[in-house]
Amino acid sequence: MADHDMGLPGLPALLGAALREGEVDGEAERRAVAAFVAAFSAAREAGVQSAPTRSQDDWRPRGSAP
């Protein structure tokens, strides 16, 4: 087993296939983005996103957080 496959057989081949250039189904991409935006918006409206940002995840300079 190679070091770069993270213990998952076939991972390098899957990643390679994902990175290769090829035709993109524009309609499928549009639907995926719309679904993501709808899910994110619904979660935010439901209050799911109300948890405070962890300090280790906050990229803002110290003292600039609201």
N, C-alpha and C positions, 0 to 999 in steps of 0.2 A: 504494500500500500504506500503510495507516495505521500510525502509530507503535505503537499498542497491540496489534497482532496478532502481534508478535514474529517477523515474517517467515513466519508460517504461515497461509496462506489459510484462512479459515473458523474460525480459533481463537476469535474473539469469539462467533460463533454457537454453537460447541460449549460454551464456558464458560457462556454464557447459558442454554443448554438444561440444563446440569448444575445450575445454581443455581435454576432455576424450581421452584416448588412443584408437587407432584403426588403421586400415590399411590406408596407404596413397597411393594415386595413383601417383606413381613416375613419370609417363609420364605427368600427369596433372601439377604436381609441376614443372617439367622441363620447360614446356611450359609457365607457369606463370612467372617463373624467367626470361626466355628469353624475354618475352614480357615486363617485368619491365625494364630490362637492355636496351632493344631497345628503349623504351620510354624515359628513362633517358638520353641515349646517344643522341637521336634526339633533346631533349629539350636543352641539353648542347650545341650541335652544332648550334642550332638556336639562341643561346644567351639568352634563357629564364632564365638561371641560373646566369646571370651576375650581379644580384643585390648584393650589399655589404651585408655582414653578420651583423645582428644587434648586438650591443655590448652585450645585455643581452643573446644572443644565442651563443656567442663566448666563448668556453670553454678554449681557450688558455690563458696562463699567460699574463698579461699586458705587452705590449712592444714586444711581439713575433710575432704579426700579420704583414704580409708583407706590 
